[in-house]
């Protein structure tokens, strides 16, 4: 069958793509920025890539008319203050275009919404569900709560809290109940529902077997990690203070933290397990989902991460807008050194950031990340999805990967930390040299003052980093 997959570069989309291909489907991947989409060569013969921006109705003409099914996995996750309006328009454009095709079945992954008083975020997802239901096709809506898996936003936020805070002075929403589900079960529900006529024109809650408070989830995580943790909930934390607390302790952005805190006051508990019975799926427990996630991490087999989504930083442009590094009006710091061995040098470049660090002056990188958090930036906590592989579009600490080609020996990063301008960092193998280039395009007088203020640190950090990358010293 020919299936349209929206959100193919997202956390769920990347994983679902692999499942659909294994089932023998031909998948049309609708992506806003093709440079962010890097499927393995082994998959490409079953994939068609189209460039679609759901906010731009005209681009949806790229969607083929002969598709049989489609997945709608698009969520703005509060990238801007008007995200609800953005989600509404995207859904309307998608519904109208697909109604012109021969598509039989559309599956939408939303959020559990069984309470009368919903958060703005859950209300928006419910509104999208209602809009999609108006199309000339059969719609199946799967409503999920907290998704637990290696690289999921919920898993990484819980991990940050538990592993960094022996004692937590936490907001009262930690007493709210929820029903988490393992990401592997989400894949089963999504893949088994498509073209199953028993699911047509219905809405189902999907969840694991455990109903837990957020506090219980944190303590269960600590138990799995062999850590002793104490959690004290206090009633004085307002939603704004709670958002700041979540933002500073975890790797989430402030806008996403605000949305999460708003949603965490609402219970997300499934109303029934009809779909699990219908499709003969027995969801795994919360503890089992944690164990699977850690097994993935230990084997360095993380397929996708929420941190690679633009929502983790507020980055809203296309990679193509920044991949050509400017020269006019820019400050440039370029250094080069002969490398000891080409492949070894590339291996070191491809391992930069995350747990590996930046090879030299790591305390200064951490300080820069801390200062970035203080002014509302992403900080250094995002790390990287995989310690060996890098793809265009990935988050890498407080950088975004714009270009990564091992055979060419070139890695280009764009800064997402708060700076009065725009910054690029490039590593390139040329001849027998490893060339490291930092480019900064300042905005106004403050931008120029910033460059000269950090110049002494560049001389210290960049020289040491280049030597370590080129020669392993």
N, C-alpha and C positions, 0 to 999 in steps of 0.2 A: 504494500500500500504506500501511497505517497502522502507524507505527513508534513505539515507546516509546523515548525518549532520557533516560537518567539521566545525571547530571553535566552537565546542559545549561548550567550557568553556569561550568564548568571550562574549562581551557585547550584540551583536545581537543574537548570537547562543543560549545563555541561555534563552532568551525571546522566540525565535522561537521554541525551543524545547517544551515548554509548550503549545504553540498554535498548533503544529503538533499533539501532544498527545491528545489534546482536540478534534481534528478532526478525531481521531481514527486511525492514522497511527502508524505503528511500526517503531521506529527510531533507526538506527545504529549510535551511536555517536563515531566518530573517534577523539581520543584525544592523544596528545603526551605523557601526563603524567596522568595516571589514578588516581593518588592520589589527583589531583586537581579537580576531577570531583565528586561532591557530590549531586546527585539528591535526592529529597525526596523519602521516601520508597513507597509512593503511586504511583510513576511513574515507578518504576523499572520493573514491569511486562511487560511494553510496550517498554523497552529499552534494547538494546544490546550494550555493550561497547567494542570497539576494540582499541588497542594501535597502532597508526600510526604516524610516523614522515615523513612529506611530503618531507623533504630533503633527506631522506634515502629511495631510491627506493625499497629496499628489504622488508621494513615493510609494503608496500602497498598490499602485498599478503594477508594481514588480511582482506581486504575489500571483503565481500561476493559477489559472482557472481550473486546472484538472487535479487539484489536490483532493484527497479523500477525507483526511482528518486534520485537526489542528490542536495545538496546545497554546493556551494563553498564560504565560508565566511572567508577565510584566508587572512590576510594582516599583513605584518611584522611591519608596522608603524615605519620604520626606526630604528629598534633595533640595527642595525650596519651600517657601512658606505657602505657595499656592499648589502644593502637590495634589490635593484632592481634585482641583479643577483639571490638572494635567492628566490624572488618571481617568477622569470622566471623558475627556476629549479623546484620549488614546483608545478607550473602549468603544466609543461611538464610531471612530474611524475604522477600527478593526471589524466591528459588527457589520457596518455598511459594506465594506469591501468583500468580506467573506460571503455575504448574502448574494453577491454577484457571481460567486464561483459555484462549483458543483460539490463543495464540501458537505459531507454527511454529518460529521460529529466533531464537536469542539469540547475540549476539556479545559476548565479554568481551575487553577489552584488558588483558593482564597484563604480567609482566616475564620476560625470558629467564632460565631456571632450569635450566641443563644441568650445573651443578657439584653434586657430592655435598654439599659444605659450603656451604650457603646462608646469607646474612645473615637476620636476623629479618624484615626488610622483604620480601625476596624469598620467604622461606618463607611469610609471610602471604599474599602474592599467589598462590602456588601452592595454598595451602589454600582460598582463595576459588574458584579454578578447580575444585578437586575438589568443593566444595559445590555449585556451579552445575551441575556435570555430573550431579547427581542429580535434576534436574527432568524433568517430562514435556514435553519440547521438544527440539529439536536444538540442541546447543551447539557453537559454533566459538570456540576460544580463539586469539587472536593475541598472541604474546609479543614484546615490543619491548624494546630496550635503551635507550641514550641517544638521546633525541629532540631533533633540532636544528631550530630555527625561531625566528623573531622572537618574543620573549616567552616562550620555553620556559625552564624552570628551568635546564637544562643549558647552554643558550646564554648566558643572563644570568650564570651563575656563571663560565663560561669568560671571558666578556667582562670581568667585574669583575677577575678575576685578571690577565689579560693587559694590560689597559689601565691598571691602577693600579700594577703591580709590575714595574719593569724587571729586577729580580733577584728570583727566588723561591727561598727556602729551604723546600723542600717535603717532605711525607711520602713514604715509600717506595711508597705505593699508587699514585703517579703512574706506576709501571711496570706496573700491571695492564692487561691487554688488554680492549678492548671493541669493539663493532661498531655505530657510530652509524647512525641513519636520519633522513632529512629528514622534517619534519612533513607536507610535501606528499605524500610516499609513504605515510605512515601513513593519510592521508585516502583515498588510492586503495585500499589494502588493506581498510580498514573499509567503504567504500562499495561496492566490487565483490564483497565476500564475502557480503553479505546476500542471502539467498534463493538462493544458488548451492548446489545440492544436493551438488556435489562437495566442498564444505567441511564438510558436516554431520558432527557428532560427531568432530571432529578437532582437534588442536592443532598450530599452525604457528609457527615462529620467523619474524619479519620483521626485516630489517636491510638496511643499505646494503652496497656492495661492499667497503668498506675496513675492515680489522681494524687498530686503532691502540691504542697505549697512551695513557693520559690525558696523559702528557708530550708525545707526538707530536701529540695534538689541540690542546694549548695552543700549541705551536710553529707548527702549521699555521694557527691563528687569528692568531697574531702576523704570520705571513707575509702573510696576506690583508689585514691592516691596515697593512702596511708598517712594522712595529715590530721592533726587535731586542730579543730577550729571552733571559735566561740563567736556567736552571733547575738548581738543585742539590738532589738528593734526599738526605735524611739518615735513618738508621735509628732515631734516638732519639725521634722523634715518636710518642707513644702515641696510640691512638684518641681519647682525651679532648683531648690537645693539638691533634691534627689537626682536631677539631671546632671548638675555639676559633679556630684559624687560619682555617678556612673561614668561620666566623661573623663574625670581625672584618674580614676583607678583602672579603667579598662581601655581597650584600643578603639572604642567606638567614637564617632564624631559627635559633636554636641547636638546637632540637629537630629541625628538618629537617636541619641540618648533621650532627648525630649519626647520623641514619638514613642519610644519604648516605655518610658515611665508612665506616659499617659495611658498606654495600653495595659500596663501591668496592674492597674487598679481594677481591671475587669477580669472576672473569672472566665477562663477559656477551657471549659469542660464539655466533652462530647455528649450529645443527647442520646445517641445509641451507637451500635456497632453493626448496622444493617449491611454496609458494604463489605466489611470484613467477612461476614457470614456468606454473603452472596458470591464473593470471589475466592472463598476458602483461604483467607489470609489470617494467620495468627501472629499479630504484632508482638515484637519483642519488648521486654521490660526496659525501664529507664536505665537500670544498672547494666543490662546487656548492651544497650545502645552506647553507653559510655565505654564499655570494654571494646566494642568494635571500633569506636573512634580512636582509642589509644593504640589499638593494634595497627591501624592505618598510619598513625603518626610514627610509631616505632619503625615501621617498614618503609617510611618516607613515601607512602602511596596515597597522598592526598590529591584527589582529582580536581577539587575546586574549593574556593574560599570566598566567603562574603567580603573579605577585605579587598578583593580584586574588583569588586563592584564600585562604580563611581560614588555610590552613596557613602562609602567609607571616608570620603574626603571632601565631597562637595564639588569635585571636578566635573565640569559639565561640557567641556569641548570635545571634539573628536581628536584622536591622536594625529590625524593628518594635518590638523591646524598647527601642530608644534614640532613635527618631525623634521622640518627644515630649520636647522639652527641658524638664527639671524647673525649678522655680523655688524651691520650699521648701527651705530649708537650703543654698542655693547662693550663691556669689559670682558677680556679673555685672559684666562690663566692656563697656558698650555705647557706641559712638561712631557719629556720622553726619556725612556731608558731602554737599553738592549735587554731582551728577555733571555732567560737561561734555556728554556724549552718552550716551543710554541703551545703545545697542547697543555702543558702544566700551567702556563700563564693564563690560558683561556679558562682552564678549570678553576683557577683562583678567582678570576673576574666573575665567572658564572656562579660562584658561591658567595659573593659579597652580600653583606647585610644579614638581617635576621640573627640567628644564633651564632653565625660565623663572625659577625661584626664587620668592621671596616679596616681591619688589618693594622691600623696605627691610630693612636690617640682616641681609643674608644670612649674614654671618659669625656672627651670633648664632644663627641657625637651624642652621647647620652645627655650631656648638659644642654646641647642645642635642641634635642628633642623635648626636654623638660621645659625649656623656655618657650618652645613652640606651643606646647600644651597651655601654658599660662596665658598666651594671647589668642587662644581659640583654634590652634592648628591641630594637625593629626598626631603630632609627636612621633616618637620612634617605636611605638608599641605594636604597630601592625605586622612587623616582621615580613616574612615572605611565605608563599604557599608551599613551595617545594625547595628543599635545600640545594638541589642540583639543577633543576630545570627553571628556565625563565622564558616567559612568552610576552609578546607585546600586549599591553593592557594590564599586566599584573601590577599589584602594589608591592613596593619594596621599601620597607620602613617609611620614611616620609617622601619617597620618590614614586613616580609612575613610570613603568617601562614603556618607552615609545618604540624602540626597535631592538631586536635581539637576533643575531645571526651568528651562530658558532663557526660555520664554515668560513664566513667573511672575517670573523674575529672582531665584531663590532657590537657594543652595547651602548644604548643611548637612554638616559634617564631625564625626566622632567620633575622639577621640585614641586611638591605639594605642601611644603611647610609655608608658614606665613612670612613672606619677604616683600619689601617694597619694590617689586619688579618681578621678572621671570628668570628662572635659572635652569640651566641644562648641565648635565655631567656626562661626558662621553669617554668610553674606552675603545681604542681601536688598534689592531695589529697592522702595522705597515712595514714591510721589509723585515728587518731584524729588530724593530723597535716596538715597544708598547707606548702608545701616545695617549695621554690623559688630558682632557680639555674641559675646563669649567668656563661656562659662558653665562654672563649676567646682563640682562637688559633692564636698566634701572627705570623706575617711575619717579621723575622729578628729583628734587634736591635730596629728599630723604633716601632715595635709592642710591644715589652717588655716595652719600655719607655712610650708608650701610656697607657698601663695597669696601671703602677704605678702612672702615672699622674692623672688618673681618679679614683683611688682607694679611696681617701678621699671622693669624691662625692658619690661613691657607698655606703659608710658607712652611709651617711646622707640620701640619696634618697631611697635606697633599704630597710632599716629598716622601714622607715615611710610608704613606699608602702606596705610592707608585713603586717604590723599591720593593716592598713586600709582594706586590702583585707580579712584578716583572721577574724577580729573582727568588721569591719565597723566603726572604730574609726579613 
